[in-house]
């Protein structure tokens, strides 16, 4: 309750002060926040913070306190002179802050052209880069688990026997149910449950390589070793490689063009302020200064 009363008292006193000094909304110890400045600050606040300012007097005072603390510290920084040890550190920080602000502002002011024509041109001239959709394959397998480092002679022989039966017409799903050690794919009758492309990072390379060596749907790979064990792989379906329509890849192309344009815009802004023909350097003094720092 005391905190709320203090807050109300403080806000009332500010109101009185504002009546005497046009434009002053908040003042404390010589630090002033004008109505115009406060409106600008308030506009940038997230909705939740705006609600606190409107509805909770105590929270309002906390926010005002934060604003005043920042300005009082800034006022203290203004008292630092070149005779102070850390003056140039402060000076560099201020230059850096002004640079960041102005650089972003000028870059944002560079108007963007219509990227659509260039995007369409790139779709035609760089179709492989933007629109090529590689072949993908669906498959099923029988896995005989065999940890790395263990002699797999007998496991390979067993797998070869199963493969010979399959090529002779044995029922694949029945053999999956009886022999496969991969519980996940066994529950799907051996299916990996997804299409994969050659070199798919989510698939062990020996499996991917063996799968893409199979010529026809329904045929099997040779017995294939991986870190998991020994596989017999069946090719279930093939989606041939193709090119996506422009509308499918338009946003990707335009996003890349915008990124390139932003880089050019940054270079253009820097170029406006780069060294000019009016540059003057006192070479003798520069050498003297640099030599003294060795």
ABEGO torsion letter per residue (X at the ends): XAAAAAAAAAAAAAAAAAAABBGBABBBGGBBBBAAAAAAAAAABBAAAAAAAAABAAAAAAAAAAAAAAAAAAAAAAABBAABAAAAAAAAAAAAAAAAAAAAAAAAABBBBBAAAAAAAAAAAAAAAAABBBBBBBBBBBBBBBBBGBBAAAAAAAAAAAAAAAAAGBBAAAAAAAABABAAAAAAGGBAGBBBBBGBAABBAAAAAAAAABABBGBBBBBBBBAAEBBBBBBABBBBBBBBBAAAAAAAAAAAAAAAAAAAAAAAAAAAABBBAABBBBAAAAAAAAAAAX
